Amino acid sequence: MKRMTSLAAAVLLALGLCSVAQAADIKARGYWWIEAVSRSNWDFNASRSNAFSIEEKLRTAFTFTANENLRGILDTQIGTQNWGAGLYQISAGRTPNSTATGANGAGNGNIMLRKAYIEYKWPETATNISVGFQTVTLPAAFGGGSPILDDQVAAAVVSTPLTDSVSLVAGYVRPADSNNFGSTANINGTGTSADAAFAMLPIKTQTMNITPYGMFLYAGSQAAGTNSNLNSATLLGLAGPNSSTSEGVRGYWGGASFTMIPEELPLKVMADFHYGKATYTNYFNNTKDGGRAGWMADLAVDYTGLSYMTPEAYFVYSSGESGQNPDRSGRMPVVGVPQNWSVGTGSFFFGERLELAGSINNPSGYTLFTLGYWAAGVALKNISFVDKLSHDLNILYAKGTNSADYLKNTVNLRGVNYAGFLTEKDSLWEVDLNSRYKIYDELTAYLYLGYINSHFDTATWGASAVTNAGNIAASGSSGNAYKVGVGLNYFF
């Protein structure tokens, strides 16, 4: 009798699984990336930082489609992890934390949740709604992604057409919450989260797209907890001089992206303007002028009349520190870790859009370190004379817009690191050549070559208040940086 009961239970379970499988069409996609990179002088400090590493990152996404109006997305990631740094153990977590236990102590080798959300259309309408952990990015015509917000965050987003050429996208985002129940490092009470609301108005014509946008964020005074990835006013993206962990933040952003493709000219014109301001809701040492505010603009033109390549010219400018107000930052605030913004075809200095380890500043997000510069360059994109083989060439010049006097601030230099922060006395040239060969349609081999000729004013940096000022002064030369990388990417 027990055997019959067990058999019946097994049959019912199998039938249940079959019914679940029939309820949704399941498709997998993703990319698995292995890359080896050799770097030289990444800190621009007399060739003191030479390294070679092999890294691996596995992203796998599953789409569960019930019908044309309803689907669920589950996107996971293992890595990025160095070969030899430990096992790719199965666990949970997003950010390693030495003070937390259990799931909160998980590191880069664990399975990380990138996206998990439900997307559906409201019945009998064209209104699309997505709710859950998803990618949210503000508009950007140039750069590959927004320099302000481009990250996987918890959000609810609604998009709906207003006319044939105008639509509305609006949403609520919670990029951080320091409450993390079940952890020994848990923080309780009020003011532990950061919340944002945004709206975009995409306008499309036959030859032009323009998208104005705005966003407001409030971060509570306790959002700087050890389990938070935002860290309130002390995070580099929101912090100004003299900011402390006990401050809340109000952030404001606005701007527009613009793309034009003239009917009779083989051109594509892209332009953006972004402005942001962050003010503190309570003040450190009674400093009521604390916070940060700044802007960023870019312009790029592609020539699309050639079949074997696409030439591009671009210019980018972002405001920097003035050095006149020791309590306020002149750089534009950012939210989270903008992941994809870069110039040209992807830059060794500003950030690579796909590489694992190819950028100096990419591990913490480009805009957290390098804002306060202007850059001009040319790129030759998708150069191809041989079947299955293509190249991208990027040449740029960058110079800082941050006042060198800002380094004299002995109280707090938040977000200032030598070799990432450019003053008006610092500049660099960069050349990148990235090549791709398609072994199969889904399998691509990569070769990366990068060189930076830097001119950091070591006398200014050596006399500054940064932690490694002594080493900079002793080196007497900023030196040049190199990288050579090879990669293998399986897209499916």
N, C-alpha and C positions, 0 to 999 in steps of 0.2 A: 504493500500500500504506500509506504514511504517512497519507494522507487517510482511508482506511478505519479505520485504527487510532485516529485522533483522533476519528472519528465514533463508533466503538464506545465509546471512553472517555467521550465526552459523554453517550451513552445510558445507560451504567452509572451515571454521576454523577447524571443526572436521576432514574433509578430509585431510587438511594440516597436522594436528597433526598425523593422521594415517600414512601418507606418510613419515613423519619424523621418526616415531617409526619403520617403516619397513626398513628404510635406514640403521639402525645400530642395532646390537644385544647388549643389555644393560645388564650387570651383576654387582651385588653389592657384595662387600666383605669387611672385616674389622675386628676389634676387639673392644669390649666395655669392659672396665676394671674398677672395683671398688675395692679399697684397703684400709684397715685400718692398720696403723703402729704406734707402740709405740716405742719411742726412748729415750735413756738415755745417757747423757753426750756426745753429738755429737761434742762439741767443746773441749773435753778433758781438761776441766778446772774445776776440782773439782765438777763434777756433777751439773753444773749450767744450763744445757740445757736439761731438760726433756720435752717431748712433746708427744701428741697423736693427730693424725689427720686421717680423712677419706677423701680420694681423689677419683676423678673420671675422666676418660679420654675416649672419644668416637671417634674412627677413623672409617670412612666410605669411601670406595673408589668405584668409578664407572668406569667400562671399557666399552667404546663405540666401538664395533668392526664392521667395515664396511665389511672387508673380511680378509683373512689370511695375507694380506700385509699392512693393514692400521687399526689403532685403535687410540683412544684418551683416556686418563686417567685423571680422576678428583678425587683427594683424599682430604678429609676434616678432620678436627679435632676440637672437642669441649673439652676444658680443656687442661692440667690438672688443676683442680679446687678443692679447699677444700670444703667439705660440710660446710654450714654455712657462707661461705665467700661472698655470693651474688648469684644472679640469673644467670642461664646459658642463658643470653640474646642473641638474634640473632643480630649480628653486624658484623664488619669486623676488621681485624688487625692481626699482628703477634707479635709485642712487645709493651707492655704498655709504654706510654711516657707521663710524666706529663706536658711537655711543648707543646705538640701537641694537636690539636683539631680534631673533626670529627673522621674519620676512624682511624687516627693515634693514637688516645687515647684509642683504644680498648685493653682490657686486656685478661687474660687467660680464662675467661668464655665465650669468643666469638667464633664464627666459624672462624677457621683458615684454610687457604689454604696451604696444605702440598705439593700437586703435581697437576700440570695441564699442560699436554704436549701431543704432537702428536708424534706417533711412526709409522714409515713406512719403507718398503723395497724399494730401488730404483728399478724401473721396470727391469725385466729380469736379476737381479743380486741377490747376497746374502748379499749385503751391507745394514745394518740396520741404520736408522737415527732417533734420538729422539730430539725434539726441544721444549723447554718450561721449566716450573718450575718442577724440578725432583730431585731424589736422585742421587748424585754423590759421589762415594767413590773411593779412591785410593786403590791399591792392598794391601791385608793383609791376610796371611795364618792363623795366630793365633790371637785371641782376639775378633773375632766377627765383626770386622770392622776396618777401617783405623784409626790410632791415629792422622793423619794429616788433612784429609778432608773426612768427612762422614756426609753429611748434605743435606737438601733440598735447592737447589739453582737454579737460572736461568741459563740454559746451553743449548748448542747444542753439541750433542755427535754422532760420527760416528764410527761404528764398521764393519769390513770387514775381511773375511778370506784371507790370503795371500797364504797359502798352506794347506794341510790336517791337519797339526799340528801347524801352526803358524797363528795368526791373529793380527790385529792392531785395537786398540781402541784409538781414539783421540777426543779432544773436547775443547770447549771454555766455560768458566764459568765467570759469574759476581756475586760474592757472596755478594756485597754490593754496594749501590749507595745512597749517602746522599741527592740527589735531591728527593723531594717528593712533587710534585705539589699539590696545594690545601690545604696545611698545613700552619699554622701560623709559624711553625718552619722550613719552607723550606729554603734550601741553594741553591743558584744559582752560576753559574760560572764554571770554568774548574777545573779539578783535583778532582771531587766529587765522583768518582767511584773506585772500585777495579776490576781488570780484570785478569783472569788467563787462561793459555793454558796448556794442559797436553797431554801426550801420554803414552800408555801401549802397551807391546808386549807379550801377553800370548802365551806361548810355551807349548804344551801338548804332552806327549808321553804315552805309555801304563802304565807306573808306576810313572811318574813324571810330575808335573806342575811347571813351573817357569815363573814369570811375572816381568820383569824389567820395570821401569817407570821413568818419569821425569815430573816436573811441574815448570812453571814460573809464578809469580804473580807481578803485579804492582798496587799499591794503591796510588792514588793521595793525595796531601797534605790536601785536603778538604774532604777526605773520612771519616774523624772522626766526621762527623756531628751528631747532636742529633737524626736523623732519621736512622742512619746507624747501622746495626748489626755487622759490622766489626770493625769500630772505629779506623781504620788505626793503627798507631804506638802505640796508647794508649791502644788498646785492649790487654788483658793479653797474648793472643796467639802470638802476634808479638812484644810486647813491651820489651825493655830492660831498664836498668837504664838510667835516664835522658831523656827518650823519651817524646815528647810533642805532642799536638794535631795538630800542624802545619807541621808535617813531613810526607812526602810520604815514601813509602816502596817498595823496590824490594825484592822479595822472591824467593828462589831457593830450590827445593827438588829433591831428587833422591833416588832410592833404588830398592829392589827386594823382592818378596815373593816366597816361595818355599814349595812345598808339595810333599812327596814321599810315595807311598804305595808299599812296596816290594812284589813281586809275591809269594814268598814262606814263608814269615813271617807275622804273624798277628799284624802288626804295621802300624801306620800312623805317619810320621815325618813331622813337620811343622816348618818353620823358616822364619824370616823377618829381613831385615836391612833397616833402614830409616835414611836419613840425610837431614837436612834443614838449610838454612841460610837466614837471613833477614838483609838488610842494608838500611839505611835511605838515601833518595835522597837530603835532606837538613838537617842541623844539629842544635842541640840545644846547645846554649852556645859555639858554635864553636868546639864542640866535634866531631871530624871526625872519631872516632873509635866506634861509637855507633851502636847498633843493637843486634842481637843474632844469635847464631849458635850452633847446637848440633846434637846428633844422638841417635838412639834407636835400640836395637836388641833383638830378642827373639828366643827361641828354645823350642819346646814342642814335646813330644812323647806320642801317645795313644797306648794302648794295646787293640786290637780288637778281641782277641781270646775267650772272655767270652760272653755268651748269656745274662747274668743277670746284667752286668755293663761294663763300659769302664773306666779303670784306666788311668790317665794322670799325667805326670810329666812335669813341665815347669820351665823356667828361663827367666827373663827379666832384661835388663839393659838399663838405659837411662842416658846420660851425665847430669851434674849439674853445678851449679855456682862455679867458682873457688875462688871468693873473691879477686882475684888479680887485676882485671881490673874493677874499679867502674863504667865504662861507657858501658860495654858490658856484655850480658847474655850468659851463657854457656848451656842454655836449648834449645832444638829443637823448632823452631817456628811451629805453627799450624794455620789452617785457619778455621774460623767459630767456630762451636761447634761440634767437633767429638762426635757422640752420643752413639756408641755401644761398643767401645773398653773396654775390661775388661780381667782379668786373670782367668784361670780355668773355673769354671761354673758361674762366676759372683761374684763380690766382694763387700762387704759392704764398704770398703774404696775406691777402685778404680772405682767402678761404676757397677750398675746392668744393664743388657741388656734389661730387660722387665719391671722391677718394676717402679712404679711411684715415690715413695718416699724413697726407701730402701737404697740409697747410700749417704754418706756424701758429696761427690763432684759432684754427677751426675747432679744437677740442672743447672750448668753452663758448663757441659762437663768435663770429667775426665782430659784430658790433659791440660786444662787451669790452673790447680792448682798443680797436683801431679808430673809432670815431674821432674827428678832429683832424682832417686832412683834405687836400684836393688831389685828384688823380686824373691823368689823361692818357689815352692809349689807343692802339689799333689792334684788331684781332682779325685773323683769317680763319674762318670757321668752315669745318667740313671740307677741307682740301682733299680731293680724291682724283687721282689719275689712274689708279689700279683698282680693279674690282676687289671688294671686301676690305680694302685698306684705306683709312682716312686719318687726317691730322687736324689739329687745332694749334695755331700759333698765336701767342699773346705777348705784346710788348707794351709796357706801361712805365710811366714816371709818376711818382707820388711825393708830395711835400706836406709837412704838417701845417695845421692852422692853430695849434695850441701854443700859447705864449710860453716861452722858456722860463719866464718869471714864475709860472705856476709851480714849477718844481721846487721853488724855495719854500713852499708851504710845509712847515715842519710839523703841523698838527695832524693832517690826514691827507694822504694822496690816494684816495680810493680810485681803483680802476686805472692806475698808472703803472705800467711795467716797461722797462727798457726792452727795446726791440719790438714792441707792439704799439706803443704810444709815440706819435710823431710830434715834435715841437716845430716851430717855425725855422729852427736851425737844422732840422733833420730832413733828409730826403733819400730816395732810393730809386734805382732802375731795376726792372724785372723783365726777364724773358722766360716764357714757358713754351714747351713743345710737347703736346700730348698726342699720342698715336693709338689707333685702335685697329685691330684685325679680327674680322669675324671668322672664327673657325667653323662654327655653325651659325644659323640664324639666332639661336638662343645662347651661344657661347662666344664670348669676346675676350681677346687678350689685349692688354694695355701696356704701354710704355710711357712713363712720365719723365720729363727732363725739366728742371727748373734752376734758375740762377738769379740771385739778387746781388746787385752792387750797391752797398749801403753807405750812407754818409751821416752817421749819428754824431752829434757834437758831444764827444766824450768828456770834454772839459765841463760843459754844463751838467751832464748827467753825473759825472764824478763828484761834483759839488752839491748834488741834490740830496733830498731826504729819502730817496728810495733805499730799500734794504740792501741792495747789492752795489751801492754807489762806490764802495772801496774797490771792488773787483773791476768795475768799469774804469775808474781812474787809473788803476794799475795797468790795465791792458793797453791804454793809450791809442787803441784803434778799434773801430767797430767791425772791420773785416767784411767778408762776403759770405753768402750762404749758397749751398748747393743741395740739390736732391736728385736722386735717381730712383725710380720706382717701377716695378712690374706688377701687373695684376691679372687675375682671371675672374671673369664674372659670368655666372649662369643666370640669365633672365628667363623666367617661365611664367 
